[in-house]
Amino acid sequence: MPSDLTPTRFAALAKLLERGPLSQNELGRLTAMDVATIKGVVDRLRLRKMVDSKQDPTDARRQLIKLTRKGERVIQDAIPYALEVTEQTIEPLTKAELKQLLKLLEKLQ
């Protein structure tokens, strides 16, 4: 992955690209990370200037995590790599097995 993206950093950036600004708590829930893990991920992304925060316009007590231009560029550059990893991962599966896997993953959501 480019820019030293770990799976957790990729997941956070990808979810922010998909959903837009999110609270740290919501970002953690959507990426299946506990409170401590998502805090560390966001802190490291912030240090790398890939995310920033802004005040939630509907709740002044809450901060929303958002992609910076750099973060958006990094995640856009990383998506083709992630797609290739996915293709390599599912390559040994038959169509029926892939269908079953996707059905099971959907059930976990």
Number of C-alpha atoms within 10 A of each C-alpha: 16 11 11 8 15 12 11 17 20 21 20 27 29 21 19 21 16 9 12 13 21 21 17 21 16 16 25 22 13 16 17 15 18 12 14 9 13 22 16 13 21 23 14 14 21 18 11 13 14 21 23 20 18 14 13 15 10 7 9 9 8 15 18 19 24 23 26 16 12 13 23 18 12 20 26 14 14 18 15 12 13 15 11 10 13 11 11 10 10 13 11 10 11 10 11 9 12 14 12 12 14 12 11 11 10 9 8 7 7
